[in-house]
Amino acid sequence: MHRYQFRAHCRENVDPQRLFRETLPALQNRMREHGASHLSLFHFDMQLFLYYESSAQSVDPHELFAHCEDALEAWPGTSNPRRWIPMTDIFHYQNPISEEHWLRKNASARPYARIAHLQPDKVARYVFYHYQYQEEKPGDGDKYGMIGLHENLMFFYSEDPATIEMPPYSGGLSTSNTPTDWAGTMEPHFIPWSQPAEPSRIWLEIPLILRA
């Protein structure tokens, strides 16, 4: 089982909620064709944040959303225009090791997401701490919780209510160096939002456009 996180940006005068909800049947057909599942799309202003899963090792979001290409801005950086930018997995509470291990047991759980900005000069330290936490304490939070990073922007995908269970594997570190004051250690890494967000000014919850 593989997990995917991407970000994109809508063109001006595009209504993201209307666009993607109206084209949901086309998306569902493409998901069946390519073996994608548990897809969730969130937005913040004109920015889009995408999560999905697949047993296939490579499922391109450009193929899933081919019917929406013209509504998205092209990102520079490669010879071919990209509408969806991959986000790097910098933290997960669990790593799927099989389809059986990854089955959802709570049909009422709903996806939710938050975003945050890191201080550019503290990105490496943040990633270091999170790798240490991930490998010292696997299963310490929502089984499906995962943080993706692009530039200094983070996308935290999770599900509510959280699924808390120990994974069927051990972490990669036998140390116990994760800070006990986790929140206090992490706070200096962030760029706060200009307006207070609930429950903090660091992580901003963003609305779900659709799930499929």
Summary of the structure (lengths in Angstrom):
residues: 212
radius of gyration: 17.5
end to end distance: 17.1
largest distance: 52.1
contacts: 590
relative contact order: 0.20
helix: 25%
strand: 32%
